[in-house]
Amino acid sequence: MASELPFEITRRIADFIQRRDRAQSCLVCKAWLPVFQESLFEEIVINDYIRFAESVDISCSRNKLLQRYGKKTRTLHISENTLINGQQILALQQYLPHLHRFKWDSTCIDENSFVTDPGWNLWSSITYLEVNVENYDSSTLPHVYYSIISNLGQLKRLEFKSIFNAKMFKQTVEDIEFLNDKLPKLTYLSLGVQLESISDSELLEIKDVKPMPDLKTLEIDIDITTYKWIYYLAIKYPNLSTLKSVIFPQNMTSENNITTAKMLSFLPHLLHTLEEIDVRVEKGTEQLYLDFWKQLCISNTPIKKIYLLLYPGVESSVLFEDVLESTKFFSKSLEKIQLVSYVDLRIYWSFTARLEYCPYLVDIFISVNHTRIPVDILLDKCPSLKTFNIVNGLLNLSLDSSKISPRHGLTDILLNISSLSAKTLNYISLRCKNLNNLKLECVNIAVDASEDTGENCVDMTATHFTELNISSVRFIDTSRQTTVNIFTLSPLLIQNPADHTWAYSIYHLKSYRPWISRTWKLNEEESKYAEDYFLNTPENLDPENDHQWFSKGIYKMTKANWKSTLSNGYVMFKYGSVKKLIFEVKPEY
């Protein structure tokens, strides 16, 4: 009998059961009650203030459970919008003395609502602390911060930041050194602070700082005397693997940076263990950014993940000539690249033109205005690619796309405010047999009449989707340069046209994006009407003035006028099968 198992074995089994099932297991028998009650208290999530207040109230029955099992609790999570004062946290510290992980979302830090010096030492066992600050008093917050690092010497992971990405207080090299001395076991550090400038005299002393080899991840905005801080980090954290974010601000002065750059070049191994980096480049600092990149290349840094953000004013030549040129040094190790640019390019920029062969690249995200990406070349150069996300771009095929290419393992495609053709989708379907998810949001699809049937057709019958989202697409008949508002969804196994799904879309121009759409599924009677229309009058189509239906837009997006768009024709979207089909979504205004 399961009820006769030793306590320790049953308790171990409980660790593999979902939380709601543990609660049900408490009701099975008396033998199971203490076992599963204890397992429920291993992690406590507070998202209801009233129940929490009862739990720390000595006169309440919930308090007795907390007293009984609180010593077993290892993880505490206080969710957002749960207001808890300092005295209640002190009560929790007494009931949960062996806590290892504490996460507090959207907290308010002032003299009344947070624990300061008294009490933090009661949680000296904590190794993971995450505090996401919503509101704070500028005089109290630094005091709380220093109280934390002075009392929680066992911390291995510290996250202390604003939910609004604000820089809550200032930190100097001396302050960071103090933190490192108090928390020598840190492996992960994330701070929402403003780093102060490093003076020339401080720079000369950095070579003598005591290294912290255990720290692997650092998340802190480096946006002032950037090169000097990089020099400090390279010496202080010799085994750093993740660095976010290195910012090359517009006000960087070249004279000091040349001196520091020379000092960096003398380091035997500059960030030689770095695998993930987040870089932001502002106007006028393009060369400084490229020099830093070259330094990493010289050190043979095995970069696996690159996040690059280019601000307005950055010279477009950085995009055209240098961004991908610099990544070629990491092509053998690169696994993920995210490229975002606020530079307003006037001509198309080819992502694949200077892209090296990247055998391990699995994730690409590109948000660069007027990016042109030949899909066949991309798949050839990135044989391990799994996820591809593009914003403000054009997907097309090269002139060599007709050659026989090996199958590809691409699984996810997400397109936003982009364009492609039915031919490109057909190519993707035939080559990417493992494609699971396709999401098209504000995407133009150019269609041509099929040579076999004369229909405007998107043929993805080789693809069996887990999720297909075409709720915001605009079909364009390239031969007549008209927008097609009617489309039908045709799965491979349904041959009878009467069983196809018919839909109607209209479009409206918006200031913040090219357009928005609204799509409706036609009912049985409407579908029959559309089917008969196209069956009986295929050669007498007289397209409506597309300018009237799109450029001016329809202020009230309704289904009432769907029949008047039949003369624009229809598009058949064929696919193998789909588990979740999304095409009828009301847009947000």
Secondary structure as GFF3:
##gff-version 3
##sequence-region A 1 589
A	DSSP	three_ten_helix	2	4	.	.	.	ID=ss1
A	DSSP	alpha_helix	7	14	.	.	.	ID=ss2
A	DSSP	alpha_helix	19	25	.	.	.	ID=ss3
A	DSSP	alpha_helix	32	40	.	.	.	ID=ss4
A	DSSP	beta_strand	43	46	.	.	.	ID=ss5
A	DSSP	alpha_helix	49	55	.	.	.	ID=ss6
A	DSSP	alpha_helix	61	69	.	.	.	ID=ss7
A	DSSP	three_ten_helix	70	72	.	.	.	ID=ss8
A	DSSP	beta_strand	75	78	.	.	.	ID=ss9
A	DSSP	alpha_helix	86	95	.	.	.	ID=ss10
A	DSSP	beta_strand	101	109	.	.	.	ID=ss11
A	DSSP	alpha_helix	117	120	.	.	.	ID=ss12
A	DSSP	three_ten_helix	121	123	.	.	.	ID=ss13
A	DSSP	beta_strand	128	136	.	.	.	ID=ss14
A	DSSP	alpha_helix	141	151	.	.	.	ID=ss15
A	DSSP	beta_strand	157	162	.	.	.	ID=ss16
A	DSSP	beta_strand	170	171	.	.	.	ID=ss17
A	DSSP	alpha_helix	173	182	.	.	.	ID=ss18
A	DSSP	beta_strand	188	191	.	.	.	ID=ss19
A	DSSP	beta_strand	194	195	.	.	.	ID=ss20
A	DSSP	alpha_helix	200	205	.	.	.	ID=ss21
A	DSSP	three_ten_helix	206	208	.	.	.	ID=ss22
A	DSSP	beta_strand	217	222	.	.	.	ID=ss23
A	DSSP	alpha_helix	226	236	.	.	.	ID=ss24
A	DSSP	beta_strand	242	248	.	.	.	ID=ss25
A	DSSP	alpha_helix	254	265	.	.	.	ID=ss26
A	DSSP	beta_strand	276	281	.	.	.	ID=ss27
A	DSSP	alpha_helix	286	298	.	.	.	ID=ss28
A	DSSP	beta_strand	305	310	.	.	.	ID=ss29
A	DSSP	alpha_helix	316	317	.	.	.	ID=ss30
A	DSSP	pi_helix	318	323	.	.	.	ID=ss31
A	DSSP	alpha_helix	324	327	.	.	.	ID=ss32
A	DSSP	three_ten_helix	328	330	.	.	.	ID=ss33
A	DSSP	beta_strand	336	341	.	.	.	ID=ss34
A	DSSP	beta_strand	349	350	.	.	.	ID=ss35
A	DSSP	beta_strand	363	374	.	.	.	ID=ss36
A	DSSP	alpha_helix	375	381	.	.	.	ID=ss37
A	DSSP	beta_strand	387	396	.	.	.	ID=ss38
A	DSSP	beta_strand	412	421	.	.	.	ID=ss39
A	DSSP	alpha_helix	422	431	.	.	.	ID=ss40
A	DSSP	beta_strand	437	447	.	.	.	ID=ss41
A	DSSP	beta_strand	456	477	.	.	.	ID=ss42
A	DSSP	beta_strand	482	484	.	.	.	ID=ss43
A	DSSP	beta_strand	486	491	.	.	.	ID=ss44
A	DSSP	three_ten_helix	497	499	.	.	.	ID=ss45
A	DSSP	beta_strand	501	508	.	.	.	ID=ss46
A	DSSP	beta_strand	516	521	.	.	.	ID=ss47
A	DSSP	alpha_helix	524	536	.	.	.	ID=ss48
A	DSSP	alpha_helix	546	549	.	.	.	ID=ss49
A	DSSP	three_ten_helix	562	568	.	.	.	ID=ss50
A	DSSP	beta_strand	570	582	.	.	.	ID=ss51
###
